[in-house]
Amino acid sequence: MSFELFVALRYLRAKRKNVVISFISFLSILGVIVGVSSLVVVTSMYGGLITNLRSKIADATAHITILSVNRGYIRQPEYIIKKIEKCDEIVGMTPVTYLKGLLIGKISSEGCVIKGVDFRFPGAVDGNLFKLKSGSILSLKGSDNGIVIGYELAKKIGVRKGDYVKGIFPQGRLTPFGFSPTIKKFKVIGIFSSGLYDYDSMWGYVNIKVANRILSIPSDGSQFIDLKVKDVDLVKKIEHRIKKIIGNDFSFSDWIDRNKPLFSALKLEELGLFLAISLIVIVAALNIITTLTMMVMEKQKDIGILLSMGARPNTISKIFMYQGLIIGILGGILGAILGVGISLLCEKYHWIKIDKTVYSLSYLPFKVDWSVVLMIFFGAVLITFLATLYPARKGSSVNPIEALRNE
């Protein structure tokens, strides 16, 4: 152990006559602990929220959607599928057709999005259909009036598995008495729960043949082709590769673009809260400056004796720098442990409940990112180190003769 570190530890452990300095030292360590732990909790909270939403959205919807530029539907989509099925990045493809309309149940009616799925091409079927609370997706394959709807939607309109609902769609036909919407009666053969409120409260699934008939699309066509890929973060590169294969008659939509406003808003909130809580660490650093400056004034005699015995000004500087660093490292370690502990407990016991109608989740998930924890820790240590520079310089500039004379 170096001489400077030994003296710094002695100063921190020693019982001082000046209670004010001791109290400010305690507040300095406490400030670093609170600041670091708060930052760890906040980053874990937003990390868990974004990761959870990304995972559920990517599972519940198509990663890439292909649509025709020249017409309102894709003619014989199986030929397009055959052209791109050799792409290693793609794990599933299916033609789909979407309907927007109104579902009428026993107690109320709700707007909804109905997705017609072609079960001849498994692998790209939304994960929602594999999270059924009741029923079976196999019943949709040959069904002419079967429908699978979200749990929240079923609860709103007051239906269960086996009940009938009426669908009203604006895509209708012109009659001698005016425009007439399409009305279709469905039997609820399944209810899914994805964990995302937006999907559970608005979405339903039918056989693609039913959706095509309502939109007057040929039975061998579809509105879109949905793709699932291995790496959801590489959708842009995969789109570019597919475009080279199928040409410019098609355009693309991916899950990142569809949900960009949501994730951008969450990132902005995270940054704002991170900067606000960082002020706690800065306040703790100001306390460290105060503590060390007052300690320099208290230890004038000790500094004078050390300098008169041959200690260099650089040695005095290191003593006070080490003191500040010890406060920062101790506060950083305890703060990181406290923040990680709170985050793990919140994730395990779902302590923080949130409005699922706003965030699509019923509780706030937490995910500890150890690289971020280390970054916060070293950032706090760096701030506390910078806070020691002025007191250390002031301590090294003490005149030993004046210090001993005043004592």
C-alpha positions as CSV (number, residue, x, y, z in Angstrom):
1,M,0.0,0.0,0.0
2,S,1.4,3.4,-1.0
3,F,2.0,6.1,1.6
4,E,-0.6,8.4,0.0
5,L,-3.3,5.7,0.1
6,F,-2.4,4.8,3.7
7,V,-2.8,8.4,4.9
8,A,-6.1,8.9,2.9
9,L,-7.6,5.8,4.5
10,R,-6.5,7.0,8.0
11,Y,-8.2,10.4,7.4
12,L,-11.4,8.7,6.3
13,R,-11.4,6.2,9.2
14,A,-10.3,8.7,11.9
15,K,-12.9,10.2,14.3
16,R,-12.9,13.9,13.5
17,K,-13.6,16.6,16.0
18,N,-15.4,18.5,13.3
19,V,-18.8,16.8,13.1
20,V,-19.8,18.9,10.1
21,I,-17.1,17.4,7.9
22,S,-18.1,13.9,9.0
23,F,-21.7,14.6,8.2
24,I,-20.9,16.0,4.8
25,S,-18.6,13.0,4.0
26,F,-21.6,10.7,4.9
27,L,-23.9,12.8,2.6
28,S,-21.3,12.5,-0.2
29,I,-21.2,8.7,0.0
30,L,-25.0,8.6,0.3
31,G,-25.4,10.9,-2.7
32,V,-23.3,8.7,-4.9
33,I,-25.1,5.6,-3.7
34,V,-28.6,7.1,-4.4
35,G,-27.5,8.5,-7.8
36,V,-25.9,5.3,-9.0
37,S,-28.7,3.0,-7.8
38,S,-31.3,5.3,-9.3
39,L,-29.5,5.3,-12.7
40,V,-29.2,1.5,-12.6
41,V,-32.9,1.1,-11.8
42,V,-34.0,3.6,-14.5
43,T,-31.8,2.0,-17.2
44,S,-33.0,-1.5,-16.2
45,M,-36.6,-0.4,-16.3
46,Y,-36.4,1.1,-19.8
47,G,-34.2,-1.7,-21.0
48,G,-36.7,-4.3,-19.8
49,L,-39.7,-2.3,-21.2
50,I,-38.1,-1.9,-24.6
51,T,-36.8,-5.4,-24.8
52,N,-40.2,-6.9,-23.7
53,L,-42.2,-4.8,-26.2
54,R,-39.8,-5.6,-29.0
55,S,-40.0,-9.3,-28.3
56,K,-43.8,-9.4,-28.1
57,I,-44.4,-7.1,-31.1
58,A,-41.9,-9.1,-33.2
59,D,-43.6,-12.4,-32.2
60,A,-47.1,-11.1,-32.7
61,T,-46.7,-9.5,-36.1
62,A,-44.9,-10.1,-39.4
63,H,-41.3,-8.9,-39.6
64,I,-41.6,-7.9,-43.3
65,T,-44.7,-7.4,-45.4
66,I,-44.6,-7.4,-49.2
67,L,-47.3,-5.5,-51.1
68,S,-48.0,-4.8,-54.7
69,V,-47.4,-1.4,-56.1
70,N,-49.5,-1.6,-59.3
71,R,-52.7,-3.3,-58.0
72,G,-54.6,-3.6,-54.8
73,Y,-53.6,-7.3,-54.3
74,I,-50.9,-9.8,-55.2
75,R,-51.9,-12.3,-57.9
76,Q,-50.8,-15.9,-57.2
77,P,-48.6,-15.1,-54.2
78,E,-47.2,-18.7,-54.1
79,Y,-45.0,-17.8,-57.1
80,I,-43.4,-14.9,-55.2
81,I,-42.9,-17.3,-52.2
82,K,-41.2,-19.8,-54.4
83,K,-38.7,-17.2,-55.7
84,I,-37.6,-16.0,-52.2
85,E,-37.9,-19.3,-50.2
86,K,-34.2,-20.0,-50.8
87,C,-33.2,-17.0,-48.7
88,D,-31.5,-18.4,-45.6
89,E,-32.6,-15.4,-43.5
90,I,-36.3,-16.2,-44.0
91,V,-37.9,-18.7,-41.7
92,G,-41.6,-18.4,-42.8
93,M,-43.9,-16.9,-45.4
94,T,-47.6,-16.7,-45.8
95,P,-50.1,-14.8,-47.9
96,V,-52.5,-12.6,-45.8
97,T,-55.4,-10.3,-46.3
98,Y,-56.6,-7.7,-43.8
99,L,-60.1,-6.5,-43.0
100,K,-61.1,-3.5,-40.9
101,G,-64.5,-3.5,-39.5
102,L,-66.8,-3.8,-36.5
103,L,-67.5,-6.9,-34.4
104,I,-70.8,-7.1,-32.7
105,G,-71.1,-9.5,-29.7
106,K,-73.6,-10.1,-26.9
107,I,-73.1,-6.9,-25.0
108,S,-71.4,-4.4,-27.3
109,S,-69.5,-3.8,-30.5
110,E,-65.8,-2.9,-31.1
111,G,-63.7,-1.8,-34.0
112,C,-61.2,-4.5,-35.0
113,V,-58.6,-5.6,-37.5
114,I,-59.2,-9.1,-39.0
115,K,-56.3,-10.9,-40.5
116,G,-56.9,-13.6,-43.1
117,V,-54.2,-16.3,-42.9
118,D,-53.3,-18.9,-45.6
119,F,-52.6,-22.1,-43.6
120,R,-51.0,-23.7,-46.6
121,F,-47.8,-21.9,-45.7
122,P,-47.0,-22.5,-42.1
123,G,-44.1,-20.8,-40.3
124,A,-45.1,-17.2,-40.7
125,V,-48.4,-17.5,-38.7
126,D,-48.4,-14.8,-36.0
127,G,-47.3,-16.0,-32.5
128,N,-50.7,-14.8,-31.3
129,L,-52.3,-18.0,-32.7
130,F,-50.0,-20.1,-30.6
131,K,-51.0,-18.4,-27.4
132,L,-54.6,-19.5,-27.2
133,K,-56.5,-19.4,-23.9
134,S,-59.1,-21.7,-25.5
135,G,-59.7,-23.4,-28.9
136,S,-57.4,-24.6,-31.6
137,I,-55.9,-22.9,-34.7
138,L,-56.4,-26.1,-36.6
139,S,-60.1,-25.3,-36.7
140,L,-59.4,-22.3,-38.9
141,K,-57.9,-24.2,-41.7
142,G,-61.0,-25.5,-43.3
143,S,-63.5,-23.2,-41.6
144,D,-65.7,-20.9,-43.6
145,N,-67.1,-18.9,-40.6
146,G,-64.6,-19.5,-37.8
147,I,-62.7,-16.7,-36.1
148,V,-60.0,-16.4,-33.4
149,I,-60.1,-13.1,-31.5
150,G,-58.1,-11.5,-28.7
151,Y,-58.9,-12.0,-25.0
152,E,-59.6,-8.3,-24.3
153,L,-61.7,-8.0,-27.4
154,A,-63.8,-11.1,-26.4
155,K,-64.2,-9.6,-22.9
156,K,-65.3,-6.2,-24.3
157,I,-68.0,-7.6,-26.6
158,G,-69.0,-10.3,-24.2
159,V,-68.4,-13.6,-26.0
160,R,-66.7,-16.9,-25.3
161,K,-65.5,-19.8,-27.4
162,G,-68.5,-21.3,-29.2
163,D,-70.4,-18.0,-29.3
164,Y,-71.3,-16.2,-32.5
165,V,-70.3,-12.7,-33.5
166,K,-71.4,-10.5,-36.4
167,G,-68.8,-8.7,-38.5
168,I,-69.7,-5.5,-40.4
169,F,-67.1,-4.4,-43.0
170,P,-67.2,-1.2,-45.1
171,Q,-66.0,-3.1,-48.2
172,G,-69.4,-3.9,-49.6
173,R,-71.3,-3.7,-52.9
174,L,-73.5,-1.2,-54.7
175,T,-77.2,-2.1,-54.8
176,P,-80.3,-0.4,-56.3
177,F,-80.9,1.0,-52.8
178,G,-77.4,2.4,-52.4
179,F,-74.1,1.2,-51.0
180,S,-74.5,-1.9,-48.7
181,P,-71.7,-2.9,-46.3
182,T,-70.7,-6.6,-46.0
183,I,-72.2,-8.4,-43.0
184,K,-70.7,-11.8,-42.0
185,K,-71.5,-14.0,-39.1
186,F,-68.6,-15.8,-37.4
187,K,-68.3,-18.5,-34.8
188,V,-65.6,-17.9,-32.1
189,I,-63.5,-21.0,-32.3
190,G,-60.5,-19.6,-30.3
191,I,-59.4,-16.8,-28.0
192,F,-55.7,-15.8,-27.8
193,S,-53.7,-13.7,-25.3
194,S,-50.4,-12.2,-26.6
195,G,-49.7,-10.1,-23.5
196,L,-50.0,-6.9,-25.7
197,Y,-53.1,-5.0,-25.0
198,D,-53.3,-3.4,-28.4
199,Y,-53.4,-6.8,-30.2
200,D,-55.6,-8.6,-27.6
201,S,-58.2,-5.8,-27.8
202,M,-58.3,-5.3,-31.6
203,W,-57.2,-8.3,-33.5
204,G,-58.9,-11.4,-34.9
205,Y,-57.9,-14.1,-37.4
206,V,-59.9,-15.9,-40.1
207,N,-59.1,-18.2,-43.0
208,I,-57.8,-16.1,-45.9
209,K,-60.5,-17.4,-48.3
210,V,-63.1,-15.7,-46.1
211,A,-61.2,-12.4,-46.1
212,N,-60.7,-12.5,-49.9
213,R,-64.4,-13.0,-50.6
214,I,-65.3,-10.0,-48.5
215,L,-62.8,-7.8,-50.4
216,S,-63.6,-9.4,-53.8
217,I,-60.0,-10.6,-54.2
218,P,-59.6,-13.8,-56.3
219,S,-59.3,-17.0,-54.2
220,D,-55.7,-17.5,-55.4
221,G,-54.6,-14.0,-54.5
222,S,-53.8,-12.0,-51.3
223,Q,-53.4,-8.4,-50.2
224,F,-49.9,-9.0,-48.8
225,I,-47.2,-11.6,-48.1
226,D,-46.0,-11.7,-44.5
227,L,-42.4,-12.9,-43.8
228,K,-40.7,-14.0,-40.6
229,V,-36.9,-13.8,-40.4
230,K,-34.2,-15.1,-38.1
231,D,-32.7,-11.8,-37.1
232,V,-35.4,-9.1,-36.7
233,D,-32.8,-6.4,-36.6
234,L,-31.6,-7.1,-40.2
235,V,-35.0,-6.6,-41.9
236,K,-33.6,-3.7,-44.0
237,K,-30.8,-5.8,-45.5
238,I,-33.2,-8.7,-46.1
239,E,-35.7,-6.3,-47.9
240,H,-32.9,-5.1,-50.2
241,R,-32.0,-8.6,-51.1
242,I,-35.6,-9.7,-51.7
243,K,-36.2,-6.6,-53.9
244,K,-33.3,-7.7,-56.2
245,I,-35.1,-11.1,-56.6
246,I,-38.7,-10.0,-57.2
247,G,-38.2,-6.7,-58.9
248,N,-39.6,-3.2,-58.4
249,D,-43.3,-4.0,-58.7
250,F,-43.5,-4.6,-55.0
251,S,-42.9,-2.4,-51.9
252,F,-42.0,-3.3,-48.3
253,S,-43.1,-2.6,-44.8
254,D,-41.3,-3.9,-41.7
255,W,-42.0,-4.1,-38.0
256,I,-39.4,-1.5,-37.2
257,D,-41.0,1.2,-39.3
258,R,-44.4,0.4,-38.1
259,N,-43.4,0.8,-34.4
260,K,-40.7,3.5,-34.8
261,P,-42.8,6.3,-33.0
262,L,-43.3,4.0,-30.0
263,F,-39.6,3.1,-29.5
264,S,-38.4,6.6,-30.3
265,A,-40.7,8.0,-27.6
266,L,-39.4,5.5,-25.1
267,K,-35.8,6.3,-25.9
268,L,-36.4,10.0,-25.5
269,E,-38.1,9.4,-22.1
270,E,-35.2,7.2,-21.0
271,L,-32.6,9.9,-22.0
272,G,-34.5,12.7,-20.2
273,L,-34.9,10.7,-17.0
274,F,-31.2,9.5,-17.2
275,L,-30.0,13.1,-17.4
276,A,-32.3,14.3,-14.6
277,I,-31.2,11.6,-12.2
278,S,-27.5,12.2,-13.2
279,L,-27.8,15.5,-11.4
280,I,-27.9,13.5,-8.1
281,V,-24.4,12.2,-8.8
282,I,-23.3,15.8,-9.7
283,V,-24.7,17.1,-6.4
284,A,-22.8,14.3,-4.6
285,A,-19.7,15.5,-6.4
286,L,-20.2,19.0,-5.1
287,N,-20.5,17.6,-1.6
288,I,-17.2,15.9,-2.2
289,I,-15.6,19.2,-3.2
290,T,-17.0,20.8,0.0
291,T,-15.8,17.8,2.2
292,L,-12.3,17.8,0.9
293,T,-11.9,21.6,0.9
294,M,-13.0,21.7,4.5
295,M,-10.6,18.8,5.3
296,V,-7.7,20.7,3.7
297,M,-8.5,23.6,6.1
298,E,-8.8,21.2,9.1
299,K,-5.5,19.4,8.3
300,Q,-3.4,22.5,7.8
301,K,-1.0,21.4,10.6
302,D,-0.7,17.8,9.2
303,I,0.0,19.1,5.7
304,G,2.6,21.5,7.0
305,I,4.4,18.7,9.0
306,L,4.4,16.4,6.0
307,L,5.8,19.1,3.7
308,S,8.5,20.0,6.3
309,M,9.5,16.3,6.5
310,G,10.1,16.2,2.8
311,A,6.8,15.3,1.3
312,R,6.2,16.8,-2.1
313,P,3.2,18.8,-3.1
314,N,2.3,16.0,-5.5
315,T,2.1,13.6,-2.5
316,I,-0.4,15.9,-0.7
317,S,-2.5,16.1,-3.9
318,K,-2.6,12.3,-4.2
319,I,-3.8,12.0,-0.6
320,F,-6.9,14.0,-1.2
321,M,-7.5,12.5,-4.7
322,Y,-7.5,9.1,-3.1
323,Q,-10.0,10.2,-0.5
324,G,-12.4,11.4,-3.2
325,L,-11.9,8.2,-5.2
326,I,-12.5,6.0,-2.2
327,I,-15.8,7.9,-1.6
328,G,-16.7,7.5,-5.3
329,I,-15.8,3.8,-5.5
330,L,-17.4,2.9,-2.2
331,G,-20.6,4.8,-3.2
332,G,-20.5,3.4,-6.7
333,I,-20.2,-0.2,-5.6
334,L,-22.9,0.0,-2.9
335,G,-25.2,2.0,-5.3
336,A,-24.7,-0.6,-8.1
337,I,-25.5,-3.5,-5.7
338,L,-28.6,-1.7,-4.4
339,G,-29.8,-0.8,-7.9
340,V,-29.3,-4.3,-9.3
341,G,-31.0,-5.8,-6.3
342,I,-34.1,-3.5,-6.6
343,S,-34.3,-4.2,-10.4
344,L,-34.1,-8.0,-9.9
345,L,-36.8,-8.0,-7.2
346,C,-39.1,-5.7,-9.3
347,E,-38.7,-8.1,-12.3
348,K,-39.3,-11.2,-10.1
349,Y,-42.4,-10.0,-8.2
350,H,-43.8,-7.5,-10.7
351,W,-44.0,-4.8,-8.1
352,I,-44.7,-1.9,-10.5
353,K,-48.1,-2.1,-12.2
354,I,-48.8,0.1,-15.2
355,D,-51.8,1.0,-17.4
356,K,-51.9,-1.7,-20.0
357,T,-54.1,0.5,-22.3
358,V,-51.2,2.9,-22.6
359,Y,-48.1,0.7,-22.6
360,S,-49.7,-2.6,-23.7
361,L,-48.2,-4.3,-20.6
362,S,-49.8,-4.9,-17.2
363,Y,-46.5,-4.5,-15.3
364,L,-43.2,-2.8,-15.7
365,P,-40.5,-5.3,-16.7
366,F,-36.8,-4.9,-15.7
367,K,-33.7,-6.1,-17.5
368,V,-30.3,-5.6,-15.9
369,D,-27.6,-4.8,-18.6
370,W,-24.3,-5.3,-16.9
371,S,-22.4,-3.3,-19.5
372,V,-24.7,-0.3,-18.6
373,V,-24.2,-0.9,-14.9
374,L,-20.4,-0.8,-15.4
375,M,-20.7,2.4,-17.5
376,I,-22.7,4.0,-14.7
377,F,-20.2,2.9,-12.1
378,F,-17.2,4.2,-14.0
379,G,-19.0,7.4,-14.9
380,A,-19.7,8.1,-11.2
381,V,-16.1,7.3,-10.3
382,L,-14.9,9.7,-13.0
383,I,-17.2,12.5,-11.8
384,T,-16.0,12.1,-8.2
385,F,-12.4,12.0,-9.4
386,L,-12.9,15.4,-11.2
387,A,-14.4,16.7,-8.0
388,T,-11.1,16.0,-6.1
389,L,-8.9,18.1,-8.4
390,Y,-9.6,21.5,-6.8
391,P,-9.3,20.4,-3.2
392,A,-6.2,18.4,-4.0
393,R,-4.6,21.4,-5.7
394,K,-5.5,23.6,-2.8
395,G,-3.9,21.1,-0.4
396,S,-0.7,20.9,-2.3
397,S,-0.4,24.7,-2.4
398,V,-0.3,25.0,1.4
399,N,2.7,26.9,2.7
400,P,4.2,24.7,5.5
401,I,5.7,27.7,7.4
402,E,2.4,29.5,7.5
403,A,0.5,26.4,8.4
404,L,2.8,25.6,11.4
405,R,2.9,29.2,12.5
406,N,-0.9,29.5,12.6
407,E,-1.2,26.3,14.6
